[in-house]
Amino acid sequence: GLFSLLNVVFILTENFLGLIIPFALALVAFIVLSLDKAVLFLVLATPVSVFYYNEDMHIGFSIPTEPILFGITLLFLVKVLYMGNFDPKVVTHPLSLAILFNLMWMIMTTFTSEMPFVSVKYVVARIWFLSVFFFLMSQIFRSRKKINHFFWLFMISLSIAVLYTLYMHYQFDFTRQAGTWVMFPFFKEHTVYGAVLAMYVPIAFVFAFLYKHNLNLRVLGFVFFCLLSVAVIFSFTRAAWVSLVISFVAMLLIVLRVRKEVLLSMGVVVVLFLVYSRNDLINMFEQNEQVSSDNLTEHVESISNISSDVSNLERINRWKSALRMFKERPVFGFGPGTYMFQYASYQKPSEKTIISTNAGDLGNAHSEYIGPLAESGILGMLSVLAIVVITILTGIRVYYKLEDEKLKLIALAALMGLITYWSHGFLNNFLDMDKAACPVWGFSALLVVLDRYYIKKPDNPNSED
């Protein structure tokens, strides 16, 4: 009644901006009365959210996800402050501690930031992503049924964005040039689109080919696997292709239970090969003149071109600029989120490309590891590496120790998605975007919950079949 009355009043008084208020009140009521459903709705909405930018106010945000994220985060923080604690099994997990240390260090380096306002905005975004997609999601995952909801809600919604993108791409004959923007407005550009697709290809693969407990899910998984595979190919995102190869090799090693000694020996051999053959490899890469192309084979060949491929050369330019920034401020860096506004003066004319810019309007450091090195110093990068290492070790341990076969495959799927992203992270970084933050922190929360609540007590009373 109140909702309808407010709408009528605002329409009669022609105060159309006021129409936002009833919807805001309805949103608050939804979040307060059914928090878990609000979070799962957020998961469903994330892949198809659209970015809105108000030029007059110079404010941009994703609709409908970021307003909901803000509301849920506020409620979560108030609840934690009121209760005085949070699930100790989750908070004390090594992965949670690594994530919290990374966040605390980001907050610390905000105080020494070259651009405090930019850093505060960046850290606030990280806080609400972690609050909802990691900490709140960890409590939702204690219900076994909702673990499946998380996977399928995101994948179904992602498929809607994929179908739209493929249809738009078809209108332009699936050319590479069109492939860089046809996913708009759901994704800003093709690299983040490819990264998110790549995270879900292994998950669809697990449900299609390894999950033998439900024929309907296997069929559905196969459909999604085919759809997402086609989409990731036509995303023309080479980093996504490389990350998928790494992910499937890792899955093979884990499923076959290759011994630690063998893995260590393989690692030593690879490192020695790279060290002793580095000059030959560099010469080979420099002699590769195949540039990005509409031809998929040629596009793959261009991955190692560091002599003439503009995209690769610009990435190297960004990395070298970040390293110079790190050398100037090795401890605290320039501040979270500031790289794109600060790196211009650290470029060398000889390393610039035709797409280089001094305006700070063409993205970041293109690395989840080198970016934090420039923005938060050595501890910024080391804390990210700690998250990655602990994530992989936790995932492997959970997969081996779980007795429930269904949950083992769920753990494997989540781990493969994370390996895909963190591999991709050597070449791009997207954790400041809701599209990537949702699955990355959600999968991480799932591994923590499986480790704490499902390994020692397979028949956990908190879980639901």
Summary of the structure (lengths in Angstrom):
residues: 465
radius of gyration: 22.8
end to end distance: 38.7
largest distance: 77.8
contacts: 1530
relative contact order: 0.12
helix: 72%
strand: 2%
